[in-house]
Each structure stands twice: as structure tokens, then as C-alpha cells.
Amino acid sequence: MLDAVATAGGLERAVFRKFTFRLFPFMILLRMVNFLDRVTIGYAALTINCDLGISPSVFGLAAGVFFIGYVLCEIPSDILLHKVASDRWLCRIMVTWGLVFAGMAFVRGPVGRCQLNAFRNESL
């Protein structure tokens, strides 16, 4: 019985060490990229507002629409992820992102920006 407890403690330590040295640095990198993505929308607002001829409040609405789509699609996405292989699901997400961002090239006004921002999340 005592050996089983010692083995479980050693296993827990090994798992924690593997997490610390393999996954944790990658998670920090992902968090930094996420932060940069969120910050760049503020810098983009400086030129997009003039280029599209929209006010800062309309730009804020368009950026806010992103979160509505995220909330509405996140739970169904997680349910489907459990039914579909994760590699196929991530591939599908990447293709969807590519199509949505290619569509961003054709935005000519605030309505198009709002519509595409509704689909600009990883949950589609």
C-alpha cells in the first residue's frame, strides 16, 4: 500500500514536470500571440476608420459583434469537437478562418465589417 502511494506521488511529480517544461512555455507563447492580436485591433482602428469612412463608435460596434458570434458558437463547437476528431476539427477551423479573412478584403463599409466580425472566431 505504501509503495502505491509513493508511486502515485512520483507519477504526479513526473506529470507536473512534463507539463512545466513542455506545455507551459507553449501556452505562454499562445497567450502572448493572443494579446498581440487583441492589441492590434486598436492600432488598426486608426487607419480603418478613415479608410472605410466610419466613426469610432461604429468600429467599436463591429469589434463587439465578434463576441456575440463567439458566445453563440462556442458551446455547439465544443459539442461537435467531441464527436469529430480534433485534427479534422482544427483543420476545419483554419480553413474557415482563411475564408473569413479573405472576405475581409472585400469589406467596403461598416455593415460588411460587422457581418464578418460575427464569424471571426475559432468556434465556427
N, C-alpha and C positions, 0 to 999 in steps of 0.2 A: 504494500500500500504506500509506503514511504517512497519507494522508487518511482511509482506512478506520479506522485506529487512533484518530485524532483524533475522528472522528465517533462511534465507539463510546464513547469517553471522554465526549464531550458528551452522548450519549444516556443513559449511566449517571448522569451528574450530573443530567440533567433528570428521570429517573425517581425518583431519590433525593429531589430537591427536591419533586416532586409528592407522594411518599409522606409526606415530613416535614410538609408544610403541609396536606394533605387527609386522609390516613388516620390519621396518628399521633394528632392530637387526638381524633378519634372513638374510637380504640382506648383512649386514656386514659380517656375518659368511660365506655366499656363496662366497663373494669376497675374503676372507682370504683363503678358500679352493682352489679357482681358482688360487690365487697367489702361493700357495704351489705346486700345480700341475705344474705350469709353471717353478718354480724354480727346481723341482726335475729332470726335463729333463737334466739340466746342470750337476747335480750330477751323473745321470745315464750315461752320456756320458763318464765319467771317466772309467767305467768298461765295458760298452757295446762296445766301440771302440776296446778294447783288445780282448774281448770275440768273437766278430764277425769278427775281423781282418779287420776293415775298418778304413779309415782315418777320421780325424775330418771334412774335407770338405764334405765327403760322408754323415757323420752323420748330418751335417748341411743341406744338400740337403734333406735327409729323413725327418728331422724336418720341413723343409719348405714346403714339399709336403702336409703336413697336412692342411696348409692354403689354398692351391689350392682346395682341396676337400671341405673345409668349404665354400669357396666363391661359388663354383659351386652348392652346395646342399642347401644352406641356403634359397634362395628365394622359390624354389619348396617346401621345407619343411614347410615354413610359409604358403604357399597357401594350402597345404594339411592339416595343423593343423586347418584351419578354416572349412574344410569340414568333418573332423573326430573329434570325441570327444577328448578333451585334455587328459583325463585319459588313453584312449587307445593309444593315440599318445606317451605319456610319457612312457607307458609300452613297446611299440614297440622300443623306443629309448634305454631303459635299456637292452632289450634282444639283440639288435644289438650291443651295447657296449660290452656286455658279450661275444658274439660270436667273435667280432674283437679282444678283448684282450685275449681270449682263443687261437685264431690264432697266437697271438704274441709268444706263447710258442714254436711254430714250425718254427720261423724265423731262417734261417741259413746263411743269407748273406744280403748285402745291398739292393738288388733288392726286396726281401721279405719285408724288413723294409719299403722301400718306398711305396710299394703297400699297406701295411696295414695302414700306416700313412695317405694315401689318404682317407681311410674310417673311420679314427678315429676322428669323430666329431659328435656332437649331432644332426646334421641335416639330417642324412641318412634317 
